[in-house]
Amino acid sequence: MIIDVKVIPGSRKNAFVEEAGMYKIHLTAPAVDGKANAALIAFVAEHWAARKSHIKIIKGLKSRFKTIMISD
């Protein structure tokens, strides 16, 4: 499964919102040294009950707009 997300780092709490056909993911982790990307992978893994090793950011490593692949 491939999904497009917009990441909002530095939020008060972790949250998952579906809005206008796109997912917005609020993360408490700051966008420094890859902490937000690591938190994103952990949060998506928890949300979709998948292993962290099955989740990969395939586009947008340094952008708020990312494409994520979740494999089985």
N, C-alpha and C positions, 0 to 999 in steps of 0.2 A: 504494500500500500504506500502510495506517495501522497503527502499532504503539503500544502503551503501554509505557513504560519507567519504571523507578525509577533515578534518578541518585544515585550516591554520590561526591560530590566530595572532593578531598583524600586520595585513596587512594595507596598506594605505587606502583601501576602501573595502566595502563589495561587493563581486562578486560571481557569480555562474557560474562554468565552467564544461561542460561535456567533459570528456577525457577518452578514451579507456574503455568505458562501466562503468566508475565510475564518480561520481560527486565530484568535488573539490569546497569547499566553503571557500572563503577568508573572514575573519572577522576582523574588526578593534579592537574588544574587546580583552584584554589580557587573557591568560590562567591562571587566578588567581581567587581563591575563587568562581569558577563556573560561572564567568562572560561570558566566551566564550560559555558555554553550554546554558545559558539564551539567549545570542545574536543569537546563532544558531537556537534555537526554534523560536524566533521572526522573523528571516530572512526567515526560511523555511515556516513559516505561511504566511508571506507576499508573497513569491514567488508562493506558490500553492494556495493562497486565501483560507486558512483554519484558523480555530481558534487555538490559542496557546494551548488551553486545549485538542485539538485533536492530538497533536504531542507529542511523547514520545521517548526519547532516550532509546532503549532497550539493547544496548550493547556498551561498550566503553566509559563509563563516564569519565575516566581519560586517554583516549587515543585519538590520532588524527584520528584514524579510528573508525568510529561509525556506528551503525545500527539504523536507525530511522523508527518508525512506524507512519504513518499518517492515522488516522481513520476518518470515515464519521460521 
